[in-house]
């Protein structure tokens, strides 16, 4: 069974750290999860494709795993891309090497917005940020449901680099420290921040002001009426939503996939929003 059939779509998020594939089917008038897979990404460096064959291997492995779980052969995919780096040609080459066919391309942030909002929400003037390792993609849905996108050339790597620099650690150790103990914000105003919190809060403040500037360009106003949704692996930093809500003065939440039947709790992390949105985007583009 081909994944590009009218009622079945596969979305592939080829990230520089992980490659995710989600297969969604249209059944009984609504989308339902058929399968999902994630594999470590190979062949990327500094947010760019350096080895097409290695990237092709990761893409093929993610699609094969999702296909086996779904009981189908995934042959066509909807692929996400980032505005920040022009990787379309290199990504196309890697997909060709993988043996898969591109059914559609979509901006990652637009896909994330689609997966984490309803039709009604998208008519409220809402923004979504897909926070990657090396860049952040933004999407804004205006009051008519029209979507505009932009990029910020800063991602989660900058947080890790700050830790590595100020604690004199290798990047791998700094990343582990960030994931194990990192957070922004405190339980009370009397609580003294740790040195790690101070580092992360300083970077988070700079980062969010950059997002604020780009959101204002997209929305034409601040704060965005419908608030902001944070997706991608970088969105999982504890306290970031509350910190952003206070700074941006608008509702901020983590981007969990909504509206897809049988979406499991174990896939509730905001890192799955892009892949799910890509599958939905492909389905809508072809008649769902």
Secondary structure, DSSP 8 states (H G I E B T S, - for coil): -BTTSTTEEEEEEE-SSEEEEEEEEEETTEEEEEEEEEEE--SEETTEES-HHHHHHHHHHHHHHHHHHHTSB--EEEEEE-SSS--HHHHHHHHHHHT-EEEEEEEHHHHHHHHH--TTGGGS-EEEEEE-SS-EEEEEE-TTS-EEEEEES--HHHHHHHHHHHHT--HHHHHHHHHHH-B-S-SSTTS---HHHHHHHHHHHHHHHHHHHHHHHHHSSSS-TT-EEEESGGGGSBTHHHHHHHHHTS-EEE----S-BT--GGG-SGGGHHHHHHHHHHHHHTT-
